[in-house]
């Protein structure tokens, strides 16, 4: 049986009943952006979908994820540290280049 717990930080931990639950990594802005980046790469067919093990292109979903990252870039202007700002800028650039190539 599996049970789900929510930690004091608001993170969900799932584990087998009676066994110690493996703590989830701490979620921060960088991890959130890397997660969206991974989703975009899956939708672009660059990396395998972890659920299926297949590389399948879904360009509309890729565009939506890239647009979400672009929106986050605009909405967080002035609120990120230099490292976060540069990371987001480079990820967006790379994803946009790949997206344009995949459309051709």
Phi and psi restraints in degrees (value plus and minus 20) as a CYANA .aco file:
   2 UNK   PHI    -128.4   -88.4
   2 UNK   PSI     118.4   158.4
   3 UNK   PHI    -145.3  -105.3
   3 UNK   PSI     132.4   172.4
   4 UNK   PHI    -138.8   -98.8
   4 UNK   PSI     113.2   153.2
   5 UNK   PHI    -143.5  -103.5
   5 UNK   PSI     129.2   169.2
   6 UNK   PHI    -131.5   -91.5
   6 UNK   PSI     102.9   142.9
   7 UNK   PHI     -94.8   -54.8
   7 UNK   PSI     152.5   192.5
   8 UNK   PHI     -81.5   -41.5
   8 UNK   PSI     -46.9    -6.9
   9 UNK   PHI    -101.7   -61.7
   9 UNK   PSI     -21.8    18.2
  10 UNK   PHI      68.8   108.8
  10 UNK   PSI     -12.1    27.9
  11 UNK   PHI    -109.0   -69.0
  11 UNK   PSI     127.6   167.6
  12 UNK   PHI    -113.0   -73.0
  12 UNK   PSI     115.0   155.0
  13 UNK   PHI    -142.5  -102.5
  13 UNK   PSI     108.3   148.3
  14 UNK   PHI    -137.5   -97.5
  14 UNK   PSI     116.0   156.0
  15 UNK   PHI    -177.9  -137.9
  15 UNK   PSI     150.2   190.2
  16 UNK   PHI     -92.4   -52.4
  16 UNK   PSI     122.3   162.3
  17 UNK   PHI     -83.3   -43.3
  17 UNK   PSI     110.8   150.8
  18 UNK   PHI      70.3   110.3
  18 UNK   PSI     -35.7     4.3
  19 UNK   PHI    -124.0   -84.0
  19 UNK   PSI     132.6   172.6
  20 UNK   PHI     -88.6   -48.6
  20 UNK   PSI     109.8   149.8
  21 UNK   PHI     -96.4   -56.4
  21 UNK   PSI     117.4   157.4
  22 UNK   PHI     -92.5   -52.5
  22 UNK   PSI     106.2   146.2
  23 UNK   PHI     -88.9   -48.9
  23 UNK   PSI     120.2   160.2
  24 UNK   PHI     -96.1   -56.1
  24 UNK   PSI     129.7   169.7
  25 UNK   PHI     -83.0   -43.0
  25 UNK   PSI     130.2   170.2
  26 UNK   PHI     -83.9   -43.9
  26 UNK   PSI     110.2   150.2
  27 UNK   PHI    -108.3   -68.3
  27 UNK   PSI     105.3   145.3
  28 UNK   PHI    -152.3  -112.3
  28 UNK   PSI    -199.1  -159.1
  29 UNK   PHI     -79.5   -39.5
  29 UNK   PSI     -63.2   -23.2
  30 UNK   PHI     -81.8   -41.8
  30 UNK   PSI     -63.9   -23.9
  31 UNK   PHI     -84.5   -44.5
  31 UNK   PSI     -57.8   -17.8
  32 UNK   PHI     -81.6   -41.6
  32 UNK   PSI     -64.7   -24.7
  33 UNK   PHI     -86.1   -46.1
  33 UNK   PSI     -62.2   -22.2
  34 UNK   PHI     -82.2   -42.2
  34 UNK   PSI     -55.5   -15.5
  35 UNK   PHI     -84.2   -44.2
  35 UNK   PSI     -65.5   -25.5
  36 UNK   PHI     -85.0   -45.0
  36 UNK   PSI     -57.4   -17.4
  37 UNK   PHI     -80.5   -40.5
  37 UNK   PSI     -66.0   -26.0
  38 UNK   PHI     -81.5   -41.5
  38 UNK   PSI     -61.9   -21.9
  39 UNK   PHI     -81.2   -41.2
  39 UNK   PSI     -63.5   -23.5
  40 UNK   PHI     -83.1   -43.1
  40 UNK   PSI     -61.6   -21.6
  41 UNK   PHI     -84.9   -44.9
  41 UNK   PSI     -56.0   -16.0
  42 UNK   PHI     -83.8   -43.8
  42 UNK   PSI     -67.5   -27.5
  43 UNK   PHI     -85.5   -45.5
  43 UNK   PSI     -48.3    -8.3
  44 UNK   PHI     -99.9   -59.9
  44 UNK   PSI     -27.1    12.9
  45 UNK   PHI      58.0    98.0
  45 UNK   PSI      -2.0    38.0
  46 UNK   PHI    -103.5   -63.5
  46 UNK   PSI     -60.6   -20.6
  47 UNK   PHI    -141.4  -101.4
  47 UNK   PSI     138.8   178.8
  48 UNK   PHI     -89.5   -49.5
  48 UNK   PSI     125.0   165.0
  49 UNK   PHI     -89.4   -49.4
  49 UNK   PSI     102.0   142.0
  50 UNK   PHI     -81.3   -41.3
  50 UNK   PSI     -45.2    -5.2
  51 UNK   PHI     -95.9   -55.9
  51 UNK   PSI     -54.1   -14.1
  52 UNK   PHI    -132.9   -92.9
  52 UNK   PSI     -40.1    -0.1
  53 UNK   PHI      55.7    95.7
  53 UNK   PSI     -11.2    28.8
  54 UNK   PHI    -127.8   -87.8
  54 UNK   PSI     130.9   170.9
  55 UNK   PHI    -117.1   -77.1
  55 UNK   PSI      92.3   132.3
  56 UNK   PHI    -151.6  -111.6
  56 UNK   PSI     110.6   150.6
  57 UNK   PHI    -103.2   -63.2
  57 UNK   PSI     115.6   155.6
  58 UNK   PHI    -159.9  -119.9
  58 UNK   PSI      60.6   100.6
  59 UNK   PHI     -81.3   -41.3
  59 UNK   PSI     -57.3   -17.3
  60 UNK   PHI     -81.2   -41.2
  60 UNK   PSI     -60.1   -20.1
  61 UNK   PHI     -88.6   -48.6
  61 UNK   PSI     -57.4   -17.4
  62 UNK   PHI     -82.4   -42.4
  62 UNK   PSI     -65.6   -25.6
  63 UNK   PHI     -80.8   -40.8
  63 UNK   PSI     -62.7   -22.7
  64 UNK   PHI     -81.5   -41.5
  64 UNK   PSI     -62.7   -22.7
  65 UNK   PHI     -86.9   -46.9
  65 UNK   PSI     -60.8   -20.8
  66 UNK   PHI     -83.9   -43.9
  66 UNK   PSI     -60.9   -20.9
  67 UNK   PHI     -83.4   -43.4
  67 UNK   PSI     -57.2   -17.2
  68 UNK   PHI     -82.8   -42.8
  68 UNK   PSI     -63.8   -23.8
  69 UNK   PHI     -82.8   -42.8
  69 UNK   PSI     -59.4   -19.4
  70 UNK   PHI     -83.8   -43.8
  70 UNK   PSI     -60.1   -20.1
  71 UNK   PHI     -84.2   -44.2
  71 UNK   PSI     -62.6   -22.6
  72 UNK   PHI     -82.2   -42.2
  72 UNK   PSI     -57.6   -17.6
  73 UNK   PHI     -80.5   -40.5
  73 UNK   PSI     -65.3   -25.3
  74 UNK   PHI     -87.7   -47.7
  74 UNK   PSI     -64.4   -24.4
  75 UNK   PHI     -92.2   -52.2
  75 UNK   PSI     -42.0    -2.0
  76 UNK   PHI    -122.4   -82.4
  76 UNK   PSI     -13.5    26.5
  77 UNK   PHI     -74.2   -34.2
  77 UNK   PSI     107.3   147.3
  78 UNK   PHI      65.9   105.9
  78 UNK   PSI     -26.4    13.6
  79 UNK   PHI    -130.8   -90.8
  79 UNK   PSI     -22.3    17.7
  80 UNK   PHI    -123.2   -83.2
  80 UNK   PSI     133.1   173.1
  81 UNK   PHI     -97.9   -57.9
  81 UNK   PSI     150.0   190.0
  82 UNK   PHI     -78.5   -38.5
  82 UNK   PSI     -62.8   -22.8
  83 UNK   PHI     -83.0   -43.0
  83 UNK   PSI     -64.9   -24.9
  84 UNK   PHI     -84.4   -44.4
  84 UNK   PSI     -61.8   -21.8
  85 UNK   PHI     -82.0   -42.0
  85 UNK   PSI     -66.3   -26.3
  86 UNK   PHI     -86.2   -46.2
  86 UNK   PSI     -61.7   -21.7
  87 UNK   PHI     -79.5   -39.5
  87 UNK   PSI     -68.3   -28.3
  88 UNK   PHI     -83.3   -43.3
  88 UNK   PSI     -62.1   -22.1
  89 UNK   PHI     -81.5   -41.5
  89 UNK   PSI     -65.2   -25.2
  90 UNK   PHI     -89.8   -49.8
  90 UNK   PSI     -60.2   -20.2
  91 UNK   PHI     -82.6   -42.6
  91 UNK   PSI     -65.7   -25.7
  92 UNK   PHI     -81.4   -41.4
  92 UNK   PSI     -64.1   -24.1
  93 UNK   PHI     -79.3   -39.3
  93 UNK   PSI     -70.3   -30.3
  94 UNK   PHI     -80.4   -40.4
  94 UNK   PSI     -65.4   -25.4
  95 UNK   PHI     -84.6   -44.6
  95 UNK   PSI     -59.8   -19.8
  96 UNK   PHI     -85.6   -45.6
  96 UNK   PSI     -59.8   -19.8
  97 UNK   PHI     -83.8   -43.8
  97 UNK   PSI     -66.4   -26.4
  98 UNK   PHI     -81.9   -41.9
  98 UNK   PSI     -63.1   -23.1
  99 UNK   PHI     -79.4   -39.4
  99 UNK   PSI     -65.9   -25.9
 100 UNK   PHI     -82.5   -42.5
 100 UNK   PSI     -62.2   -22.2
 101 UNK   PHI     -84.2   -44.2
 101 UNK   PSI     -60.0   -20.0
 102 UNK   PHI     -90.8   -50.8
 102 UNK   PSI     -44.7    -4.7
 103 UNK   PHI     -92.5   -52.5
 103 UNK   PSI     -47.3    -7.3
